[in-house]
Amino acid sequence: MYYIKKTMEISASHSLTLSYPSKCSSLHGHNWTITVFCKSKELNKDGMVVDFSEVKRRVHGYLDHGNLNELLPFNPTAENIAKWVCDQVENCYRVEVQESFGNLAVYERD
């Protein structure tokens, strides 16, 4: 099995729709750290699990310096973002989204 890991930082804003009063319901921003894990039993024709630049293009290229409420079709919690990122990248099986120091959400495919 081959494994790769790509870590990137994005700056983005969001506001959350919550069932309780919270400052997070107001528009605010984070410097998010997103780590993408991919694996494959075989390498592609170029000798890769997936090209690191393709991972960056699909995630960083789309989300960086954006308003996540406008870019994503769901409540942009760290958990939902982690699932969305996993769905965007070929051979992805795990994503870690650090919203701020000490706050980490993980999505892992079964």
C-alpha positions in Angstrom: 0.0 0.0 0.0 1.2 3.5 -0.9 0.4 6.5 1.3 0.7 10.2 0.8 -0.1 13.2 3.1 -0.6 16.8 2.0 -0.9 19.6 4.6 -2.0 23.1 3.6 -3.2 26.3 5.2 -6.1 28.2 4.0 -7.5 31.5 5.2 -11.2 31.6 5.0 -14.3 33.1 6.7 -17.6 31.4 7.8 -20.5 31.7 10.0 -22.3 28.8 11.6 -26.0 28.1 11.8 -26.5 26.6 15.3 -29.3 25.5 17.5 -28.0 27.6 20.4 -26.7 31.2 20.8 -23.0 31.5 19.8 -20.5 34.1 18.7 -19.7 31.6 15.9 -23.0 32.6 14.3 -21.4 35.8 13.3 -19.1 36.0 10.3 -15.5 35.3 11.4 -12.3 33.9 10.0 -9.6 31.3 10.6 -6.3 30.2 9.3 -7.3 26.6 8.8 -4.8 23.8 8.6 -6.1 20.9 6.4 -4.3 17.6 6.1 -5.3 15.2 3.4 -4.3 11.5 3.5 -4.5 9.3 0.4 -3.7 5.7 -0.2 -3.6 3.2 -3.1 -2.5 -0.3 -3.7 -1.1 0.7 -7.1 0.4 3.9 -8.4 -1.1 5.7 -11.3 0.5 5.9 -14.8 2.7 8.8 -13.5 3.9 6.8 -10.5 1.8 8.6 -7.9 -1.1 7.9 -5.5 -2.3 11.4 -6.5 -0.4 14.4 -7.5 0.2 16.8 -4.6 -0.5 19.8 -6.8 -3.9 18.3 -7.7 -4.8 18.0 -4.0 -3.7 21.6 -3.5 -5.7 22.8 -6.5 -8.9 21.1 -5.5 -8.8 22.2 -1.8 -6.6 25.3 -1.4 -7.3 26.6 -4.8 -11.1 26.5 -4.2 -11.3 27.5 -0.5 -8.5 29.9 0.2 -9.5 33.5 1.0 -13.2 32.6 0.4 -16.4 32.8 2.4 -17.1 29.2 3.1 -20.8 29.9 3.4 -20.8 31.0 -0.2 -18.5 28.2 -1.5 -20.0 25.2 0.2 -23.6 23.9 0.1 -23.8 23.1 3.8 -23.2 24.5 7.3 -19.4 24.9 7.2 -18.4 23.3 10.4 -15.0 21.7 10.6 -16.5 18.3 10.5 -18.6 19.0 7.4 -15.5 20.6 5.7 -13.4 17.5 6.4 -16.0 15.2 4.7 -16.3 17.6 1.7 -12.5 17.7 1.3 -12.3 13.9 1.4 -14.9 13.7 -1.4 -12.9 16.1 -3.6 -9.7 14.1 -3.7 -9.0 10.8 -5.5 -7.9 8.0 -3.2 -8.5 10.1 0.0 -9.4 8.1 3.1 -8.8 10.6 5.9 -8.9 14.4 6.4 -8.0 16.5 9.4 -9.3 20.1 9.6 -7.8 22.2 12.3 -9.9 25.3 12.7 -7.7 26.9 15.3 -5.1 25.7 17.8 -6.5 22.8 19.8 -9.7 22.4 17.7 -9.4 19.5 15.2 -12.1 17.6 13.3 -11.3 14.3 11.5 -13.2 12.5 8.8 -12.2 9.0 7.9 -13.9 6.7 5.4 -15.0 3.3 6.7 
